[in-house]
Amino acid sequence: MRAVFFAAMVLALLVCGSLPAADPKPQRAEFTRLIAHWAEYADDDYLSFVEDAKPDVCQIGFYGGHFYSLAHTPQYAGYPAHFPVRGLNECGKWFEDRNAAIHTRGAKVVGHFNVSFLVGEPAGKDGPQGFFKFYHELWDEKELGPKPVKDPLDLIAKNADGTPMASKQYSIGQMREYTACLSNPHWRTVLKAWAKRAAGRGVDGLVANYFYRHNCLCEHCQKGFRGYLAARFTPAALKANFGIADLKTHKFEEIVGWHDPKQSTPFRREQLRWSQLVCKEAFDEVFVKYAKSLKPGFLVAQWNHLGDFGQINGDERCMLPGELWGRDEDYLWYSTGGAACFTDLKEGVLGEGTLQARYIRGAFDDKPFTLGKYESTRVRVAIAELAANGGAPMGFYTRFKDPEARKEIVRYYRFMEKYDDLYRANKPYAEYVLLFPRSKVHAGKVESVEAFKTVGRELLNQHVLFDVIPDEFAPGPLPPKGYMIRHDPTRPQPVVLLDGRSTFTAPKTVRVSASTPAKGGEITLHFVNYNRTEPKEPRSPGGGIKDEKPIAAEGVKADFALPKSAKVKKVLVATPEEPDGAEVAFEAKDGRLKFEVPKFLVYSIARVILAKD
């Protein structure tokens, strides 16, 4: 029911002509079940959990800045990577063995790859520490090739006064955190060397995290931003708009990344846009063009942040041109942080990522994605929400050491495995399309996002079957092909609920979506129930699955508008608790299908099986 189309890639030259051309026929990865762990992946029971849950992808292990900063230090076993053994060679060998063991259990391994966050000290009474000790003393040229520069400080982002960018927010081992510069070609050489070593240790892909560009003012950033501005503006426009009289000699006092939208200006948004283009350029050079060349089918992804649709001060792609949004990436990780891990049912807060999931799906052309919800309590709803909206459960906190959580994760993953042909490579089925106002965000009008969320919540509460796509993909006033209506939330117009649409009788704590399997022949209706007994403390995230406490939904009824000329053969309803399901009575008349959904706890699917012509 959806026609998402992408414009031709016309902005590659904006970063000095260095963005690579898109692969005309990229190999598309498809998976539906993922488990991710930063800790406890060395537990004796981890592999048996993999056997029980049968994920497609295990996202574990660390192969970038974390590994080369900490694996050889006394802090190896602590945050963030929780390495199982100390020593670069020892830990590297442990990862090789663990990756091989996961492969024998039928899953792929994607390793975490920190691209810019380095821990260490360049000098001290005991010499260099962390990353700097690795670079000076432990760099193995047989494994990694020659060092690109002599002094590792030449790889670090620079403040306005030329000092290296560092902080002590985490103070791991009382060491500082340094930020590497993604504009620096020598740093990209380091990242490629690390990626090659990771591939040699058996990973099937890498997810880039700590993927930030801060206010670096090094020579590479100064030069790169000048080139960007020269390609985008005439000298007269630069002088009139930004007060730049001579671009060739101009020294920028700031080239910011994320910033407070209230303090945004057109020039700061140009800085942010360039920053995100540089990150995309670095990702394409290191991961798409290089890492993917190391192994057939190698998966590459980014670990990014969306929260409750924070823009300009969040979202690593908020200013990126639409034709580059996720291009050539195999899957996406988007963190919702603390925005969606609690409920306030009286206030209509379901602690959900439904809108985020639909936006990512619409912008990413239905390729795999997951949400990192930091949800260790409502395990069932976190899985169901992604399964119902085209995602791959679950982003984080697959708490296999909690027996109750493990039981439910296994139950829900086995359910998805049983109905794999309904989930893998399916497409959304919708009647409405809601536009996400990226063009308004690019102009600094972040208030448009609040209007989007207000309309989106109303459509969810009314159980409207709708997709979300960026407004760049639906120019003009008419709805894209396959939709009944197109709604732009930034225009002063009421939400129009057409008489012919599908309707559902259900409480506002139930979300409804629909999809069509790749094989065709049926339509799947998904029902996700967020109702629960909440913790006594308001908006508490809870203390584990013991606090999930779902309250079953009943009396849910469907009045579904069938596709033209479609005839219904039968309706099958199944849940993770009753996976075999059963046929339910239905009435199909005058292009409408009516039936009642049996009582369900958290998640139910209704398979509308269509008769063959």
C-alpha positions in Angstrom: 0.0 0.0 0.0 3.0 2.3 0.0 5.2 3.8 -2.6 8.3 5.2 -1.0 10.6 6.7 -3.5 14.1 8.1 -3.2 15.5 11.0 -5.1 18.7 10.5 -7.2 21.9 11.2 -5.3 22.7 14.8 -6.3 24.5 16.2 -3.2 27.6 14.0 -3.2 29.9 16.8 -4.2 28.9 18.8 -1.1 31.7 17.2 0.8 34.3 18.0 -1.7 33.1 15.3 -4.1 34.2 12.5 -1.8 30.9 10.7 -1.0 30.9 7.4 -2.9 28.3 6.6 -5.5 25.5 4.4 -4.3 25.6 0.7 -5.3 22.8 0.4 -7.9 21.9 -3.1 -6.7 22.9 -3.4 -3.0 22.5 -6.7 -1.4 19.7 -6.4 1.0 20.0 -8.1 4.4 16.8 -9.4 6.1 16.5 -10.5 9.7 13.8 -10.3 12.3 15.3 -11.3 15.7 18.3 -9.7 17.4 19.8 -9.8 20.8 22.3 -7.2 22.0 24.6 -7.3 25.1 27.3 -5.0 26.4 27.7 -7.1 29.5 27.2 -10.7 30.6 27.9 -12.0 27.1 30.7 -14.1 28.7 28.3 -15.8 31.1 28.3 -19.6 31.0 24.6 -19.6 30.1 24.8 -17.1 27.2 25.3 -19.7 24.5 22.4 -21.9 25.8 20.2 -18.7 25.7 21.2 -18.3 22.0 20.2 -21.9 21.4 16.8 -21.3 23.1 15.9 -17.9 21.6 17.3 -18.6 18.1 18.1 -15.0 17.2 19.2 -14.2 13.7 21.8 -11.7 14.9 23.8 -11.5 18.2 25.2 -8.0 18.7 28.1 -8.5 21.1 31.8 -7.8 21.4 33.9 -4.6 21.0 36.4 -4.0 18.2 37.0 -0.3 18.0 38.1 2.4 20.4 36.9 0.5 23.5 38.9 -2.5 22.7 42.2 -0.7 22.0 41.7 1.7 24.9 40.8 -0.7 27.6 41.2 -4.4 26.9 44.9 -4.3 28.1 44.2 -2.2 31.2 43.2 -3.0 34.7 39.8 -1.5 33.9 39.1 -4.2 31.2 36.2 -5.8 33.0 34.3 -2.6 33.8 32.1 -0.2 31.9 31.5 0.1 29.0 32.7 -3.1 27.3 33.0 -5.5 30.2 35.7 -7.5 28.5 35.9 -11.1 29.7 39.7 -11.4 29.8 42.6 -8.9 30.0 45.0 -8.4 27.1 44.6 -7.5 23.4 45.7 -10.9 22.2 43.9 -12.8 24.9 40.6 -10.9 24.5 40.8 -11.0 20.8 41.2 -14.8 20.9 38.3 -15.0 23.3 36.1 -13.1 20.8 37.2 -15.4 18.0 36.1 -18.5 20.0 32.8 -16.9 21.1 32.0 -15.8 17.5 32.7 -19.3 16.2 30.5 -20.8 18.9 27.6 -18.5 18.0 28.0 -19.4 14.3 27.5 -23.1 15.2 24.2 -22.1 16.8 23.0 -20.6 13.5 23.3 -16.9 14.3 25.4 -14.1 12.8 27.6 -11.9 15.0 27.8 -8.1 14.7 30.4 -6.4 16.8 30.2 -3.0 18.4 32.8 -0.6 17.0 33.4 2.7 18.8 34.6 5.2 16.2 35.6 8.2 18.2 35.6 7.7 22.0 39.1 7.0 23.3 40.1 6.5 26.9 43.7 7.1 28.1 46.4 9.6 29.0 49.2 10.6 26.6 51.8 10.8 29.4 52.3 10.4 33.1 54.6 9.0 35.7 53.9 5.5 34.5 54.0 6.5 30.8 51.1 6.6 28.4 47.9 4.8 29.4 44.9 3.3 27.6 44.7 4.2 23.9 47.9 6.1 24.0 49.8 3.1 25.5 48.3 0.9 22.8 49.4 3.3 20.0 52.9 3.8 21.3 53.7 0.3 22.6 51.2 -2.3 21.5 50.3 -1.5 17.9 51.2 -4.6 15.9 52.1 -3.8 12.4 51.7 -7.4 11.3 48.0 -7.2 12.3 47.3 -3.5 11.6 49.8 -2.2 9.1 52.0 0.8 9.7 50.9 3.6 12.0 49.5 6.5 10.0 51.1 9.2 12.2 53.9 9.2 14.8 52.0 11.1 17.5 48.5 9.9 18.4 47.5 13.4 19.5 47.5 14.3 15.8 44.4 12.1 15.5 42.5 13.9 18.2 39.8 16.6 17.7 41.0 20.1 18.6 39.6 22.9 20.6 39.8 26.5 19.4 43.1 27.0 21.1 44.6 23.9 19.4 44.5 21.7 22.5 43.2 18.2 22.2 39.5 17.7 22.9 39.2 15.8 26.2 36.9 15.4 29.2 36.5 13.4 32.4 32.8 12.6 32.3 33.4 8.9 32.9 36.9 8.9 34.5 37.5 5.3 33.7 40.6 4.4 35.7 40.9 8.1 36.3 41.8 8.5 32.7 40.3 11.2 30.4 38.1 10.6 27.4 39.5 11.9 24.1 37.6 12.5 20.9 39.1 11.3 17.6 38.3 13.5 14.6 36.3 11.7 11.9 37.4 14.4 9.4 41.0 13.4 9.8 42.1 11.0 7.0 44.7 9.4 9.3 42.0 8.5 11.8 40.1 6.8 9.1 43.2 4.7 8.4 43.2 3.6 12.0 39.5 2.7 11.8 40.0 0.6 8.6 42.9 -1.3 10.3 40.7 -2.1 13.3 37.8 -3.1 11.0 40.0 -5.5 9.1 41.2 -7.1 12.3 37.6 -7.4 13.5 36.5 -9.2 10.3 39.5 -11.5 10.8 38.2 -12.4 14.2 35.0 -13.8 12.8 32.4 -11.0 13.0 29.7 -10.9 10.3 29.3 -7.2 10.6 30.0 -4.0 12.7 27.7 -1.5 14.3 29.4 1.9 14.6 28.7 3.7 17.9 29.9 6.9 19.6 29.5 8.2 16.1 29.7 11.9 16.9 31.4 15.0 15.5 31.7 17.7 18.2 33.0 21.2 17.8 36.3 20.2 16.4 38.4 23.1 14.9 41.4 21.2 13.6 42.9 21.9 10.2 40.9 19.0 8.6 37.6 20.4 9.8 38.5 23.9 8.8 39.4 22.8 5.3 36.5 20.5 4.9 33.9 23.1 6.0 35.4 25.7 3.7 35.0 23.2 0.8 31.4 22.6 1.8 30.5 26.2 1.9 32.3 27.0 -1.4 30.2 24.3 -3.1 27.0 25.5 -1.6 27.2 29.3 -1.6 28.6 32.0 -3.9 31.1 34.5 -2.4 28.4 37.1 -2.4 26.0 34.9 -0.5 28.7 33.9 2.1 29.4 37.6 2.8 25.7 38.6 2.9 24.4 35.7 4.9 27.3 34.8 7.2 29.8 37.7 7.1 32.5 35.7 5.5 34.5 38.1 3.2 37.3 35.7 2.1 36.5 32.0 2.5 40.0 30.8 1.7 41.6 32.6 4.6 38.6 32.5 7.0 39.2 30.8 10.3 36.0 29.5 12.0 35.6 30.1 15.7 33.0 27.2 15.8 31.9 24.4 13.6 29.3 22.8 15.9 27.4 19.5 15.7 24.3 19.1 17.9 23.2 22.3 19.7 20.2 23.8 21.5 17.5 24.5 18.9 16.7 27.7 20.8 20.2 28.9 20.0 20.2 27.7 16.4 20.9 30.0 13.5 21.1 29.3 9.7 24.9 29.2 9.9 24.9 26.8 12.9 22.5 24.6 10.9 24.9 24.6 8.0 27.6 23.6 10.5 25.5 20.7 11.8 24.5 19.7 8.3 28.2 19.5 7.3 29.0 17.6 10.5 26.5 15.0 9.6 27.7 14.8 6.0 31.2 14.3 7.3 30.1 11.5 9.5 28.2 9.9 6.6 31.3 10.3 4.4 33.5 8.6 7.1 31.0 5.8 7.6 30.9 5.1 3.8 34.6 5.2 3.4 35.4 3.0 6.4 32.4 0.7 6.6 30.5 0.6 3.3 33.4 0.8 0.9 36.1 -0.9 2.9 34.7 -3.2 5.6 31.9 -4.6 3.3 34.7 -5.5 0.8 36.3 -7.8 3.4 33.6 -10.4 3.4 30.6 -11.2 1.3 27.4 -10.1 3.0 29.2 -8.1 5.7 26.6 -6.1 7.7 27.2 -2.5 8.6 25.0 -0.3 10.8 25.0 2.8 13.0 24.0 3.1 16.6 22.1 6.4 16.6 19.7 8.3 18.9 16.2 9.6 18.5 14.7 9.8 21.9 11.3 11.4 21.7 12.1 12.8 18.2 14.8 15.3 19.5 16.0 17.3 16.5 19.0 19.6 16.1 20.0 18.7 19.7 19.7 15.0 18.9 19.3 12.5 16.0 22.5 11.9 14.0 20.6 12.3 10.7 18.4 15.2 11.5 20.0 17.5 8.9 21.2 14.9 6.5 19.8 15.1 3.0 17.0 12.6 2.5 18.8 10.7 -0.3 21.7 9.9 2.0 19.5 8.9 5.0 20.6 5.4 5.8 21.9 4.8 2.3 23.9 1.6 1.9 23.5 0.7 5.6 22.1 -2.8 6.3 20.2 -2.0 9.5 19.6 0.8 11.9 19.8 1.0 15.7 18.0 4.0 17.2 18.0 4.6 20.9 14.9 6.1 22.5 16.8 6.5 25.8 14.7 7.2 28.8 11.8 8.6 26.7 9.9 5.3 26.3 10.6 3.0 29.2 7.7 4.0 31.6 4.0 4.4 31.4 1.5 6.9 32.7 -1.7 5.4 31.5 -4.0 8.0 33.0 -2.2 10.6 31.0 -2.2 8.5 27.9 1.6 7.8 28.1 2.1 4.3 26.9 5.9 4.3 27.0 6.0 3.3 23.4 8.2 3.7 20.3 5.5 3.1 17.8 5.8 6.5 16.0 9.6 6.2 16.1 9.4 2.8 14.5 7.1 3.9 11.8 9.2 6.9 11.0 12.4 4.8 10.8 10.6 2.2 8.7 9.3 4.8 6.3 12.6 6.6 5.9 14.6 3.4 5.6 12.6 1.6 2.9 11.5 -1.3 5.2 15.0 -2.5 5.9 15.8 -4.0 9.3 16.0 -1.7 12.3 15.7 -1.9 16.1 14.9 0.5 18.9 17.2 0.6 22.0 14.5 1.3 24.6 16.5 0.6 27.8 13.5 -1.5 28.7 14.3 -4.3 31.2 10.7 -4.4 32.6 8.1 -4.5 29.8 10.0 -7.1 27.9 6.9 -8.5 26.1 5.6 -5.2 24.9 9.1 -4.1 23.7 9.3 -7.2 21.5 5.7 -7.0 20.3 6.0 -3.3 19.4 8.9 -3.9 17.1 7.4 -7.1 15.6 4.2 -5.2 14.8 5.9 -2.3 13.1 8.5 -4.0 10.9 11.4 -3.9 13.4 13.8 -6.5 14.7 13.3 -7.1 18.5 14.9 -6.3 20.7 17.4 -3.4 21.0 18.8 -3.9 24.5 18.3 -5.6 27.8 17.6 -9.1 26.7 17.9 -10.2 30.4 18.6 -13.9 29.9 19.9 -14.2 33.5 16.4 -13.4 34.9 14.5 -16.7 34.5 11.1 -15.0 34.0 12.5 -12.6 31.4 14.4 -15.3 29.6 11.2 -17.5 29.4 9.2 -14.7 27.8 12.0 -13.6 25.4 12.3 -17.2 24.3 8.5 -17.6 24.0 8.2 -14.4 21.9 11.2 -15.1 19.7 10.0 -18.7 19.1 6.6 -17.2 18.1 8.3 -15.0 15.6 10.3 -17.9 14.3 7.2 -20.0 13.9 5.6 -17.2 11.8 8.9 -16.1 10.1 7.3 -15.8 6.7 4.9 -13.2 8.1 7.7 -11.0 9.4 10.7 -11.4 7.2 10.8 -8.8 4.5 7.1 -7.9 5.0 5.7 -4.6 3.9 3.4 -2.2 5.9 -0.3 -2.1 4.9 -1.8 1.3 5.6 -4.6 3.6 4.5 -3.2 7.0 5.7 0.3 8.5 5.5 1.6 11.0 8.0 4.4 13.2 7.0 7.4 13.8 9.2 8.4 17.4 8.8 12.1 17.1 8.0 12.1 20.1 5.7 10.8 22.2 8.6 13.5 20.8 10.9 16.1 21.8 8.3 14.8 25.3 8.5 15.1 25.2 12.3 11.3 24.9 13.0 11.5 22.1 15.5 8.0 23.1 16.8 6.7 21.2 13.7 7.8 18.0 15.3 5.5 18.6 18.3 2.6 19.0 15.8 3.7 15.7 14.2 3.7 13.9 17.5 0.3 15.4 18.5 -1.3 14.2 15.2 0.5 10.9 15.4 -0.8 10.1 18.9 -4.3 11.0 17.8 -4.1 8.6 14.8 -2.8 5.9 17.1 -5.5 6.5 19.7 -8.1 6.3 16.9 -6.5 3.0 15.6 -6.0 4.4 12.2 -3.8 2.3 9.9 -1.1 4.7 8.9 2.5 4.9 7.8 5.0 7.7 8.5 7.4 9.0 5.8 9.6 12.1 5.6 8.0 14.9 3.8 10.8 14.9 1.3 9.5 11.7 -0.1 6.0 13.0 -0.7 6.2 16.4 -2.4 3.0 18.0 -3.6 -0.5 18.0 -2.1 -1.7 14.6 -3.2 -1.3 11.4 -1.2 1.3 9.0 -2.6 0.0 6.1 -4.6 -1.8 3.5 -2.4 -2.9 5.8 0.4 -6.4 7.2 1.0 -5.2 10.4 2.5 -2.0 12.4 3.1 -1.7 14.4 6.3 0.9 17.2 6.8 0.8 17.9 10.5 2.4 21.3 10.0 -0.6 22.7 8.1 -3.5 24.1 10.2 -6.0 21.5 9.3 -8.0 18.9 11.3 -7.2 15.2 11.1 -9.7 13.9 8.5 -11.0 10.4 9.3 -12.6 9.1 6.1 -15.8 7.0 6.4 -14.3 4.2 4.3 -11.3 3.5 6.4 -10.8 0.4 8.6 -12.0 0.9 12.1 -11.3 -1.0 15.3 -13.1 -1.1 18.6 -10.4 -1.2 21.2 -9.1 0.8 24.2 -6.5 3.5 23.7 -4.0 1.3 25.4 -4.1 -1.0 22.3 -2.1 -0.1 19.1 -3.1 -1.6 15.7 -1.0 -2.0 12.6 -1.0 -4.1 9.5 1.5 -5.7 7.1 1.6 -8.0 4.1 4.1 -10.9 4.0 6.7 -11.1 1.2 4.9 -14.2 -0.1 1.6 -12.4 -0.5 -1.8 -14.0 -0.2 -2.8 -12.6 3.1 -2.8 -9.5 5.4 -1.6 -9.6 9.0 -3.2 -7.4 11.6 -1.1 -6.7 14.7 -2.5 -5.8 18.1 -0.2 -4.6 20.9 -1.6 -4.1 24.3 0.2 -1.7 26.7 -2.3 -1.9 29.6 -0.8 -2.9 32.8 -0.7 -2.5 36.6 1.8 0.3 37.0 4.4 0.6 39.8 3.4 2.7 42.8 6.1 5.3 42.0 4.8 7.5 39.1 6.5 7.0 35.8 8.9 4.4 37.3 10.7 2.2 34.7 10.2 -0.7 37.1 12.7 -3.2 38.5 12.5 -6.0 35.9 9.9 -8.2 34.3 8.3 -8.8 37.7 6.9 -5.2 37.3 5.6 -5.6 33.8 2.2 -6.9 35.0 0.2 -6.7 31.8 -3.6 -6.6 32.0 -5.2 -8.6 29.2 -7.2 -6.9 26.4 -10.6 -8.2 25.5 -13.6 -7.1 23.4 -11.3 -5.9 20.5 -13.2 -5.9 17.2 -12.1 -5.3 13.7 -14.0 -3.7 10.8 -11.4 -3.9 8.1 -11.6 -2.4 4.7 -10.5 -5.1 2.3 -8.5 -4.5 -0.9 -10.5 -4.1 -4.0 -12.0 -7.5 -5.2 -10.3 -9.4 -2.3 -12.1 -12.4 -0.9 -11.5 -13.8 2.5 -10.9 -17.5 2.9 -10.4 -17.5 6.7 -9.1 -15.5 9.7 -6.5 -17.1 12.0 -5.6 -15.5 15.3 -2.5 -16.5 17.3 -0.6 -15.1 20.3 2.8 -16.0 21.8 1.0 -17.7 24.6 -1.2 -19.7 22.2 1.1 -19.9 19.1 -0.9 -22.5 17.2 -3.8 -20.2 17.1 -7.3 -20.9 15.9 -9.8 -19.8 13.3 -12.3 -17.2 14.3 -15.7 -16.5 13.0 -16.0 -13.6 10.6 -18.3 -11.7 8.2 -17.1 -10.5 4.9 -19.6 -8.3 3.0 -19.5 -5.3 0.7 -15.7 -5.0 0.9 -15.6 -5.1 4.7 -14.3 -7.8 7.0 -15.6 -8.0 10.6 -14.5 -10.2 13.4 -13.7 -10.1 17.1 -10.2 -10.7 18.4 -10.1 -13.2 21.3 -8.8 -12.0 24.6 -5.0 -11.6 24.6 -2.3 -10.6 27.0 0.2 -8.3 25.2 0.4 -9.3 21.5 -2.0 -10.9 19.0 -1.9 -11.3 15.3 -4.9 -11.9 13.0 -4.0 -13.5 9.7 -6.5 -12.5 7.0 -6.0 -15.3 4.5 -7.2 -14.3 1.1 -8.8 -16.7 -1.4 -6.9 -17.3 -4.7 -8.6 -16.1 -7.9 
